[in-house]
Amino acid sequence: MGFRGLYHLSQAFLRGDASNAVPYFVERQKLFGLVKTRRKRHRLIDAYTLWALSS
């Protein structure tokens, strides 16, 4: 997913909108899909584990 953002980063550098890559990607993390949401099955497994440990 990072490679897809490199083109956009280079264009932002040319426009003067970005001076550093890390802040640029942090601000636009959802646009580039850099941070994924947890899947439902993983949330269910975590919930089950929590109930199993508390017994």
PDB file of N, CA, C and O in Angstrom:
ATOM      1  N   MET A   1       0.815  -1.188   0.000  1.00  0.00           N
ATOM      2  CA  MET A   1       0.000   0.000   0.000  1.00  0.00           C
ATOM      3  C   MET A   1       0.866   1.261   0.000  1.00  0.00           C
ATOM      4  O   MET A   1       0.444   2.322  -0.460  1.00  0.00           O
ATOM      5  N   GLY A   2       2.046   1.126   0.509  1.00  0.00           N
ATOM      6  CA  GLY A   2       2.927   2.285   0.544  1.00  0.00           C
ATOM      7  C   GLY A   2       3.371   2.731  -0.832  1.00  0.00           C
ATOM      8  O   GLY A   2       3.544   3.926  -1.074  1.00  0.00           O
ATOM      9  N   PHE A   3       3.558   1.775  -1.746  1.00  0.00           N
ATOM     10  CA  PHE A   3       3.983   2.124  -3.099  1.00  0.00           C
ATOM     11  C   PHE A   3       2.939   2.960  -3.815  1.00  0.00           C
ATOM     12  O   PHE A   3       3.280   3.841  -4.604  1.00  0.00           O
ATOM     13  N   ARG A   4       1.674   2.693  -3.545  1.00  0.00           N
ATOM     14  CA  ARG A   4       0.608   3.447  -4.185  1.00  0.00           C
ATOM     15  C   ARG A   4       0.669   4.912  -3.753  1.00  0.00           C
ATOM     16  O   ARG A   4       0.351   5.808  -4.535  1.00  0.00           O
ATOM     17  N   GLY A   5       1.073   5.149  -2.525  1.00  0.00           N
ATOM     18  CA  GLY A   5       1.141   6.507  -2.014  1.00  0.00           C
ATOM     19  C   GLY A   5       2.351   7.290  -2.482  1.00  0.00           C
ATOM     20  O   GLY A   5       2.367   8.516  -2.368  1.00  0.00           O
ATOM     21  N   LEU A   6       3.366   6.618  -3.005  1.00  0.00           N
ATOM     22  CA  LEU A   6       4.582   7.320  -3.426  1.00  0.00           C
ATOM     23  C   LEU A   6       4.315   8.304  -4.561  1.00  0.00           C
ATOM     24  O   LEU A   6       4.887   9.393  -4.590  1.00  0.00           O
ATOM     25  N   TYR A   7       3.452   7.923  -5.488  1.00  0.00           N
ATOM     26  CA  TYR A   7       3.120   8.849  -6.580  1.00  0.00           C
ATOM     27  C   TYR A   7       2.470  10.105  -6.016  1.00  0.00           C
ATOM     28  O   TYR A   7       2.829  11.222  -6.389  1.00  0.00           O
ATOM     29  N   HIS A   8       1.514   9.916  -5.115  1.00  0.00           N
ATOM     30  CA  HIS A   8       0.818  11.053  -4.531  1.00  0.00           C
ATOM     31  C   HIS A   8       1.763  11.910  -3.695  1.00  0.00           C
ATOM     32  O   HIS A   8       1.650  13.135  -3.677  1.00  0.00           O
ATOM     33  N   LEU A   9       2.687  11.261  -3.008  1.00  0.00           N
ATOM     34  CA  LEU A   9       3.686  11.988  -2.231  1.00  0.00           C
ATOM     35  C   LEU A   9       4.570  12.831  -3.145  1.00  0.00           C
ATOM     36  O   LEU A   9       4.842  13.994  -2.844  1.00  0.00           O
ATOM     37  N   SER A  10       5.017  12.258  -4.247  1.00  0.00           N
ATOM     38  CA  SER A  10       5.872  13.013  -5.167  1.00  0.00           C
ATOM     39  C   SER A  10       5.128  14.216  -5.746  1.00  0.00           C
ATOM     40  O   SER A  10       5.717  15.282  -5.920  1.00  0.00           O
ATOM     41  N   GLN A  11       3.849  14.053  -6.044  1.00  0.00           N
ATOM     42  CA  GLN A  11       3.061  15.175  -6.558  1.00  0.00           C
ATOM     43  C   GLN A  11       2.876  16.252  -5.490  1.00  0.00           C
ATOM     44  O   GLN A  11       2.896  17.444  -5.796  1.00  0.00           O
ATOM     45  N   ALA A  12       2.696  15.830  -4.239  1.00  0.00           N
ATOM     46  CA  ALA A  12       2.567  16.792  -3.149  1.00  0.00           C
ATOM     47  C   ALA A  12       3.877  17.556  -2.944  1.00  0.00           C
ATOM     48  O   ALA A  12       3.858  18.748  -2.638  1.00  0.00           O
ATOM     49  N   PHE A  13       5.015  16.873  -3.112  1.00  0.00           N
ATOM     50  CA  PHE A  13       6.309  17.551  -3.025  1.00  0.00           C
ATOM     51  C   PHE A  13       6.417  18.620  -4.110  1.00  0.00           C
ATOM     52  O   PHE A  13       6.859  19.739  -3.852  1.00  0.00           O
ATOM     53  N   LEU A  14       6.008  18.260  -5.324  1.00  0.00           N
ATOM     54  CA  LEU A  14       6.095  19.214  -6.431  1.00  0.00           C
ATOM     55  C   LEU A  14       5.182  20.418  -6.216  1.00  0.00           C
ATOM     56  O   LEU A  14       5.545  21.538  -6.576  1.00  0.00           O
ATOM     57  N   ARG A  15       4.011  20.203  -5.638  1.00  0.00           N
ATOM     58  CA  ARG A  15       3.071  21.292  -5.364  1.00  0.00           C
ATOM     59  C   ARG A  15       3.482  22.108  -4.147  1.00  0.00           C
ATOM     60  O   ARG A  15       3.021  23.236  -3.971  1.00  0.00           O
ATOM     61  N   GLY A  16       4.342  21.546  -3.309  1.00  0.00           N
ATOM     62  CA  GLY A  16       4.750  22.215  -2.089  1.00  0.00           C
ATOM     63  C   GLY A  16       3.832  21.932  -0.910  1.00  0.00           C
ATOM     64  O   GLY A  16       3.913  22.613   0.112  1.00  0.00           O
ATOM     65  N   ASP A  17       2.956  20.933  -1.039  1.00  0.00           N
ATOM     66  CA  ASP A  17       2.027  20.575   0.028  1.00  0.00           C
ATOM     67  C   ASP A  17       2.669  19.689   1.092  1.00  0.00           C
ATOM     68  O   ASP A  17       2.151  19.590   2.204  1.00  0.00           O
ATOM     69  N   ALA A  18       3.780  19.050   0.770  1.00  0.00           N
ATOM     70  CA  ALA A  18       4.425  18.139   1.715  1.00  0.00           C
ATOM     71  C   ALA A  18       5.929  18.397   1.701  1.00  0.00           C
ATOM     72  O   ALA A  18       6.530  18.643   0.655  1.00  0.00           O
ATOM     73  N   SER A  19       6.509  18.333   2.885  1.00  0.00           N
ATOM     74  CA  SER A  19       7.961  18.486   2.963  1.00  0.00           C
ATOM     75  C   SER A  19       8.623  17.247   3.565  1.00  0.00           C
ATOM     76  O   SER A  19       9.841  17.088   3.495  1.00  0.00           O
ATOM     77  N   ASN A  20       7.794  16.359   4.165  1.00  0.00           N
ATOM     78  CA  ASN A  20       8.320  15.148   4.788  1.00  0.00           C
ATOM     79  C   ASN A  20       7.318  14.020   4.546  1.00  0.00           C
ATOM     80  O   ASN A  20       6.108  14.242   4.588  1.00  0.00           O
ATOM     81  N   ALA A  21       7.813  12.828   4.296  1.00  0.00           N
ATOM     82  CA  ALA A  21       6.949  11.713   3.925  1.00  0.00           C
ATOM     83  C   ALA A  21       6.112  11.188   5.089  1.00  0.00           C
ATOM     84  O   ALA A  21       4.932  10.887   4.908  1.00  0.00           O
ATOM     85  N   VAL A  22       6.691  11.074   6.258  1.00  0.00           N
ATOM     86  CA  VAL A  22       5.984  10.455   7.383  1.00  0.00           C
ATOM     87  C   VAL A  22       4.735  11.244   7.783  1.00  0.00           C
ATOM     88  O   VAL A  22       3.659  10.653   7.881  1.00  0.00           O
ATOM     89  N   PRO A  23       4.835  12.544   8.015  1.00  0.00           N
ATOM     90  CA  PRO A  23       3.609  13.276   8.356  1.00  0.00           C
ATOM     91  C   PRO A  23       2.563  13.234   7.245  1.00  0.00           C
ATOM     92  O   PRO A  23       1.363  13.188   7.516  1.00  0.00           O
ATOM     93  N   TYR A  24       3.017  13.250   6.006  1.00  0.00           N
ATOM     94  CA  TYR A  24       2.088  13.182   4.875  1.00  0.00           C
ATOM     95  C   TYR A  24       1.289  11.886   4.909  1.00  0.00           C
ATOM     96  O   TYR A  24       0.070  11.901   4.739  1.00  0.00           O
ATOM     97  N   PHE A  25       1.967  10.773   5.126  1.00  0.00           N
ATOM     98  CA  PHE A  25       1.275   9.476   5.154  1.00  0.00           C
ATOM     99  C   PHE A  25       0.420   9.322   6.409  1.00  0.00           C
ATOM    100  O   PHE A  25      -0.641   8.700   6.351  1.00  0.00           O
ATOM    101  N   VAL A  26       0.851   9.866   7.527  1.00  0.00           N
ATOM    102  CA  VAL A  26       0.059   9.773   8.757  1.00  0.00           C
ATOM    103  C   VAL A  26      -1.260  10.525   8.591  1.00  0.00           C
ATOM    104  O   VAL A  26      -2.313  10.036   8.999  1.00  0.00           O
ATOM    105  N   GLU A  27      -1.201  11.703   7.997  1.00  0.00           N
ATOM    106  CA  GLU A  27      -2.408  12.498   7.793  1.00  0.00           C
ATOM    107  C   GLU A  27      -3.380  11.830   6.831  1.00  0.00           C
ATOM    108  O   GLU A  27      -4.592  12.009   6.947  1.00  0.00           O
ATOM    109  N   ARG A  28      -2.857  11.066   5.890  1.00  0.00           N
ATOM    110  CA  ARG A  28      -3.696  10.474   4.847  1.00  0.00           C
ATOM    111  C   ARG A  28      -3.727   8.947   4.910  1.00  0.00           C
ATOM    112  O   ARG A  28      -3.853   8.285   3.880  1.00  0.00           O
ATOM    113  N   GLN A  29      -3.615   8.398   6.099  1.00  0.00           N
ATOM    114  CA  GLN A  29      -3.526   6.954   6.270  1.00  0.00           C
ATOM    115  C   GLN A  29      -4.744   6.222   5.732  1.00  0.00           C
ATOM    116  O   GLN A  29      -4.591   5.171   5.108  1.00  0.00           O
ATOM    117  N   LYS A  30      -5.941   6.735   5.950  1.00  0.00           N
ATOM    118  CA  LYS A  30      -7.146   6.055   5.478  1.00  0.00           C
ATOM    119  C   LYS A  30      -7.264   6.118   3.966  1.00  0.00           C
ATOM    120  O   LYS A  30      -7.748   5.172   3.343  1.00  0.00           O
ATOM    121  N   LEU A  31      -6.830   7.211   3.371  1.00  0.00           N
ATOM    122  CA  LEU A  31      -6.881   7.362   1.922  1.00  0.00           C
ATOM    123  C   LEU A  31      -6.053   6.281   1.222  1.00  0.00           C
ATOM    124  O   LEU A  31      -6.467   5.731   0.201  1.00  0.00           O
ATOM    125  N   PHE A  32      -4.892   5.990   1.780  1.00  0.00           N
ATOM    126  CA  PHE A  32      -4.006   5.011   1.163  1.00  0.00           C
ATOM    127  C   PHE A  32      -4.203   3.596   1.685  1.00  0.00           C
ATOM    128  O   PHE A  32      -3.577   2.663   1.182  1.00  0.00           O
ATOM    129  N   GLY A  33      -5.037   3.422   2.657  1.00  0.00           N
ATOM    130  CA  GLY A  33      -5.277   2.092   3.206  1.00  0.00           C
ATOM    131  C   GLY A  33      -4.101   1.551   3.989  1.00  0.00           C
ATOM    132  O   GLY A  33      -3.847   0.347   3.981  1.00  0.00           O
ATOM    133  N   LEU A  34      -3.386   2.426   4.660  1.00  0.00           N
ATOM    134  CA  LEU A  34      -2.201   1.991   5.399  1.00  0.00           C
ATOM    135  C   LEU A  34      -2.549   1.321   6.719  1.00  0.00           C
ATOM    136  O   LEU A  34      -1.824   0.438   7.176  1.00  0.00           O
ATOM    137  N   VAL A  35      -3.645   1.731   7.329  1.00  0.00           N
ATOM    138  CA  VAL A  35      -4.075   1.141   8.591  1.00  0.00           C
ATOM    139  C   VAL A  35      -5.370   0.399   8.334  1.00  0.00           C
ATOM    140  O   VAL A  35      -6.371   0.994   7.934  1.00  0.00           O
ATOM    141  N   LYS A  36      -5.346  -0.878   8.560  1.00  0.00           N
ATOM    142  CA  LYS A  36      -6.510  -1.726   8.287  1.00  0.00           C
ATOM    143  C   LYS A  36      -7.341  -1.907   9.549  1.00  0.00           C
ATOM    144  O   LYS A  36      -6.807  -1.924  10.658  1.00  0.00           O
ATOM    145  N   THR A  37      -8.654  -2.043   9.370  1.00  0.00           N
ATOM    146  CA  THR A  37      -9.521  -2.313  10.500  1.00  0.00           C
ATOM    147  C   THR A  37      -9.446  -3.794  10.846  1.00  0.00           C
ATOM    148  O   THR A  37      -9.130  -4.632  10.001  1.00  0.00           O
ATOM    149  N   ARG A  38      -9.740  -4.096  12.097  1.00  0.00           N
ATOM    150  CA  ARG A  38      -9.728  -5.494  12.532  1.00  0.00           C
ATOM    151  C   ARG A  38     -10.932  -6.214  11.954  1.00  0.00           C
ATOM    152  O   ARG A  38     -12.027  -5.654  11.894  1.00  0.00           O
ATOM    153  N   ARG A  39     -10.737  -7.430  11.538  1.00  0.00           N
ATOM    154  CA  ARG A  39     -11.824  -8.229  10.985  1.00  0.00           C
ATOM    155  C   ARG A  39     -12.776  -8.674  12.083  1.00  0.00           C
ATOM    156  O   ARG A  39     -12.399  -8.787  13.249  1.00  0.00           O
ATOM    157  N   LYS A  40     -14.002  -8.920  11.691  1.00  0.00           N
ATOM    158  CA  LYS A  40     -15.024  -9.304  12.652  1.00  0.00           C
ATOM    159  C   LYS A  40     -14.642 -10.590  13.384  1.00  0.00           C
ATOM    160  O   LYS A  40     -14.850 -10.703  14.592  1.00  0.00           O
ATOM    161  N   ARG A  41     -14.088 -11.553  12.660  1.00  0.00           N
ATOM    162  CA  ARG A  41     -13.756 -12.824  13.309  1.00  0.00           C
ATOM    163  C   ARG A  41     -12.675 -12.642  14.369  1.00  0.00           C
ATOM    164  O   ARG A  41     -12.672 -13.353  15.374  1.00  0.00           O
ATOM    165  N   HIS A  42     -11.752 -11.694  14.155  1.00  0.00           N
ATOM    166  CA  HIS A  42     -10.723 -11.445  15.163  1.00  0.00           C
ATOM    167  C   HIS A  42     -11.333 -10.807  16.404  1.00  0.00           C
ATOM    168  O   HIS A  42     -10.930 -11.116  17.525  1.00  0.00           O
ATOM    169  N   ARG A  43     -12.298  -9.923  16.208  1.00  0.00           N
ATOM    170  CA  ARG A  43     -12.970  -9.318  17.357  1.00  0.00           C
ATOM    171  C   ARG A  43     -13.746 -10.374  18.122  1.00  0.00           C
ATOM    172  O   ARG A  43     -13.782 -10.338  19.352  1.00  0.00           O
ATOM    173  N   LEU A  44     -14.376 -11.322  17.416  1.00  0.00           N
ATOM    174  CA  LEU A  44     -15.130 -12.386  18.074  1.00  0.00           C
ATOM    175  C   LEU A  44     -14.210 -13.305  18.864  1.00  0.00           C
ATOM    176  O   LEU A  44     -14.546 -13.707  19.978  1.00  0.00           O
ATOM    177  N   ILE A  45     -13.062 -13.637  18.305  1.00  0.00           N
ATOM    178  CA  ILE A  45     -12.099 -14.494  19.002  1.00  0.00           C
ATOM    179  C   ILE A  45     -11.604 -13.791  20.263  1.00  0.00           C
ATOM    180  O   ILE A  45     -11.487 -14.420  21.314  1.00  0.00           O
ATOM    181  N   ASP A  46     -11.312 -12.491  20.168  1.00  0.00           N
ATOM    182  CA  ASP A  46     -10.864 -11.736  21.346  1.00  0.00           C
ATOM    183  C   ASP A  46     -11.944 -11.715  22.416  1.00  0.00           C
ATOM    184  O   ASP A  46     -11.646 -11.853  23.602  1.00  0.00           O
ATOM    185  N   ALA A  47     -13.192 -11.543  22.008  1.00  0.00           N
ATOM    186  CA  ALA A  47     -14.299 -11.526  22.983  1.00  0.00           C
ATOM    187  C   ALA A  47     -14.432 -12.880  23.646  1.00  0.00           C
ATOM    188  O   ALA A  47     -14.638 -12.947  24.858  1.00  0.00           O
ATOM    189  N   TYR A  48     -14.322 -13.954  22.897  1.00  0.00           N
ATOM    190  CA  TYR A  48     -14.424 -15.295  23.450  1.00  0.00           C
ATOM    191  C   TYR A  48     -13.282 -15.560  24.431  1.00  0.00           C
ATOM    192  O   TYR A  48     -13.492 -16.138  25.497  1.00  0.00           O
ATOM    193  N   THR A  49     -12.093 -15.139  24.068  1.00  0.00           N
ATOM    194  CA  THR A  49     -10.928 -15.325  24.922  1.00  0.00           C
ATOM    195  C   THR A  49     -11.099 -14.555  26.227  1.00  0.00           C
ATOM    196  O   THR A  49     -10.726 -15.045  27.293  1.00  0.00           O
ATOM    197  N   LEU A  50     -11.653 -13.369  26.148  1.00  0.00           N
ATOM    198  CA  LEU A  50     -11.880 -12.574  27.340  1.00  0.00           C
ATOM    199  C   LEU A  50     -12.830 -13.287  28.284  1.00  0.00           C
ATOM    200  O   LEU A  50     -12.593 -13.329  29.491  1.00  0.00           O
ATOM    201  N   TRP A  51     -13.916 -13.856  27.740  1.00  0.00           N
ATOM    202  CA  TRP A  51     -14.882 -14.566  28.583  1.00  0.00           C
ATOM    203  C   TRP A  51     -14.265 -15.840  29.157  1.00  0.00           C
ATOM    204  O   TRP A  51     -14.550 -16.206  30.297  1.00  0.00           O
ATOM    205  N   ALA A  52     -13.430 -16.513  28.383  1.00  0.00           N
ATOM    206  CA  ALA A  52     -12.804 -17.758  28.846  1.00  0.00           C
ATOM    207  C   ALA A  52     -11.807 -17.481  29.980  1.00  0.00           C
ATOM    208  O   ALA A  52     -11.672 -18.287  30.901  1.00  0.00           O
ATOM    209  N   LEU A  53     -11.129 -16.371  29.913  1.00  0.00           N
ATOM    210  CA  LEU A  53     -10.126 -16.045  30.935  1.00  0.00           C
ATOM    211  C   LEU A  53     -10.776 -15.583  32.246  1.00  0.00           C
ATOM    212  O   LEU A  53     -10.210 -15.772  33.322  1.00  0.00           O
ATOM    213  N   SER A  54     -11.954 -14.982  32.152  1.00  0.00           N
ATOM    214  CA  SER A  54     -12.570 -14.448  33.352  1.00  0.00           C
ATOM    215  C   SER A  54     -13.285 -15.527  34.167  1.00  0.00           C
ATOM    216  O   SER A  54     -13.676 -15.274  35.307  1.00  0.00           O
ATOM    217  N   SER A  55     -13.459 -16.708  33.612  1.00  0.00           N
ATOM    218  CA  SER A  55     -14.145 -17.798  34.344  1.00  0.00           C
ATOM    219  C   SER A  55     -13.240 -18.489  35.313  1.00  0.00           C
ATOM    220  O   SER A  55     -13.664 -19.419  35.999  1.00  0.00           O
TER     221      SER A  55
END
